[in-house]
Amino acid sequence: MNKVKNLLVLPRLRVQNANAISSPMTWGFPAMSAFVGLMHALERKLFSAGINVSLGNVGVICHDFEAQATEGGYIRGFHLTRNPLSSDEDRKKIEKDGSYTTPSFVEEGRVHLDITLIFTIDTGATESGPENIAKQIGEIVSGMRIAGGSVIPNRAVPTHKQRPQWVTLDDDEDKRYKQFARLKRRWLPGFALTLRDDYLTEHLRTLQQHNPEASLLDAWLDLSRLNHVCTVENEDEPNEKPVWQAQRPYRGWLVPIPVGYGAISELFQPGEVAHARDTKTHFRFVESLYSIGEWVSPHRMKQPEDLLWYVDNDEEAGLYRLNNDYHLRASAQ
């Protein structure tokens, strides 16, 4: 990834009822593809508004996470609502005895978020200055959807801490480091989602030492759960009580995440597949791709590139995925 020149920071956005089901196998914080989709939609809106800027990468820092789910116990369920039926549906469902059958629930997971968004941004010839452009972008984002959720006023944070900010990073390494240090302090408390493909690959090798048939799915599932191991300190003592201890192969706050899509069919020509949403674009059936992510406090990051995600497609291999370079520096250390 090229060295970042400019950052657009949208601090402390309050998002209500964002989508908490990000893939068929994960739930919780929205997938990073949702924020990349926001970036593309925002870029189109800016172009329509006559703002000549381009957005390249995106990072997200979560300050608060409030899942709309039941609390307590081992089983949790989403708070679901049953929407009223239309008059046509009511007539179809009325039975001979005068009653009608209610429709089944469609499970929708929702979450309230308090996040900071960071974009890389570059501008062409324009009459507006960076500060004015940042303000205009903030106003446009306030009327958009983020991961299916609505942006609402954040009354828990002072207004001056919610102002959009355009940051031009210095070419000098020392000045650049100090600029990023000031930004990191403003982003606390919070955690940035990063990619840890290296943990997944390394853990697969560890599992294959004991089971040569272990797959990437086995490694992913093993890292996605918290394993407990029963140990006895003194096996010679007949009344010695066993101790259950959590076993964590790596340090850090690791989570399973979707990172894009993989092709499961050939690439069809536009209009070749019936009932496709867009008849002017090539079509391909895909399924979700998964990896391991790590929530990292911003103060542990050394450079802006650590928290930024970017599109890294390989169309010949049928991979449409996102990437993040934090693991390159973290694994090197």
JORAFEN-V783814 format. One record per pair of residues at least 4 apart in sequence whose ideal C-beta (glycine too) atoms are under 7 Angstrom apart, sorted by the first residue. I is the first residue (numbers start at 1). J is the second residue. Records with the same first field share a line. If there is no record, write none. Layout:
I->J + J
//
This chain:
1->305 + 310 + 325
4->120 + 169 + 304 + 305
5->122 + 169
6->120 + 121 + 122 + 166 + 167 + 168 + 169
7->118 + 120 + 167 + 169 + 304
8->119 + 121 + 134 + 137 + 164 + 166
9->116 + 118 + 164 + 165 + 167 + 183
10->116 + 117 + 138 + 141 + 164
11->116 + 161 + 162 + 186
12->63 + 114 + 116 + 154 + 157 + 161 + 162
13->115 + 117 + 151 + 154
14->114 + 151 + 152 + 153 + 154
15->112 + 113 + 115 + 146 + 147 + 149 + 151
16->112 + 149 + 150 + 152
17->110 + 149 + 150
18->30 + 110 + 111 + 113 + 146 + 147 + 148 + 149
19->30 + 109 + 147 + 148
20->27 + 28 + 67 + 109 + 110 + 111
21->27 + 109
22->26 + 27 + 30 + 31 + 258
23->31 + 258 + 288
24->288
25->290
26->256 + 257 + 258
27->109
29->62 + 65 + 193
30->34 + 147
31->257 + 258
32->36 + 193 + 309 + 322
33->37 + 260 + 322
34->38 + 147
35->39 + 58 + 60 + 117
36->40 + 58 + 309 + 311 + 322
37->41
38->42 + 144 + 146
39->43 + 55 + 58 + 119
40->44
41->45 + 144
42->46 + 55 + 140 + 141 + 144
43->47 + 54 + 55
44->48
45->49 + 140
46->51 + 53 + 137 + 140
51->133 + 136
52->123 + 124 + 125 + 126
53->121 + 122 + 123 + 133
54->122
55->119 + 120 + 121
56->120 + 310
57->120 + 308 + 309 + 310
58->117 + 118 + 119 + 308 + 309
59->118 + 192 + 307 + 308 + 309
60->115 + 117 + 192 + 193
61->115 + 116 + 187 + 190 + 191 + 192 + 298
62->113 + 115 + 190 + 191
63->114 + 115 + 116 + 189 + 190
64->113 + 114
65->111 + 113
66->111 + 112
67->111
68->78 + 79 + 110 + 111
69->76 + 77 + 78 + 79
70->76 + 77
78->107 + 108 + 109 + 110
80->105 + 107 + 108
82->105
85->89 + 90 + 103
87->91
88->92
89->93
90->94 + 100
93->100 + 101
94->100
95->99 + 100
113->149
114->154
116->187 + 190
118->307
120->308
123->133
128->132 + 133
130->134 + 166
131->135 + 166
132->136
133->137 + 166
134->138 + 164 + 165 + 166
135->139 + 164
136->140
137->141 + 164
138->142 + 164
140->144
141->151
142->151
144->151
145->149 + 150
146->151
154->162
157->161 + 162
167->179 + 183
169->176 + 179
170->175 + 176 + 179
172->176
173->177
174->178
175->179
176->180
177->181
178->182
179->183
180->184 + 303 + 304
181->185
182->186
183->187
184->298 + 299 + 301
187->298
188->298 + 299
190->298
191->295 + 296 + 297
192->296 + 298 + 307
193->293 + 295
194->293 + 294 + 296 + 306 + 307 + 324 + 326
195->259 + 291 + 293 + 323 + 324 + 326 + 327
196->200 + 254 + 292 + 293 + 294 + 327
197->201 + 291 + 327
198->202 + 327 + 331
199->203 + 223 + 250 + 254 + 292
200->204 + 216 + 219 + 220 + 223 + 291 + 292
202->206
203->207 + 219 + 222 + 223 + 249
204->208 + 214 + 216 + 219
207->211 + 214 + 218 + 219 + 222
208->212 + 214
214->218 + 219
216->220
217->221
218->222
219->223
220->224 + 256 + 290 + 292
221->225
223->254 + 292
224->256
226->246
227->247
228->244 + 245 + 246 + 247
229->245 + 247
230->242 + 244
231->242 + 243 + 245
232->240 + 242
233->240 + 243
234->240
250->254
252->294
253->294 + 295
254->292 + 294
255->293 + 295
256->290 + 292
257->290 + 291 + 293
258->288 + 289 + 290
259->289 + 290 + 291 + 321 + 322
260->289 + 319 + 320 + 321 + 322
261->286 + 287 + 288 + 289 + 320
262->286 + 287 + 289 + 318 + 319
263->284 + 286 + 318
264->285 + 286 + 287
265->284 + 285
267->282 + 284
268->272 + 273 + 282 + 283 + 284
269->282
270->279 + 280 + 281 + 282
271->279
272->283
273->283
276->283
286->320
289->321
296->300 + 301 + 326
298->307
301->306 + 307
302->306 + 329
304->308
305->325
306->326 + 329
307->326
308->324
309->322 + 323 + 324
310->322 + 323
311->322
312->321 + 322 + 323
313->319 + 320 + 321
314->319
326->330
327->331
328->332
329->333
//
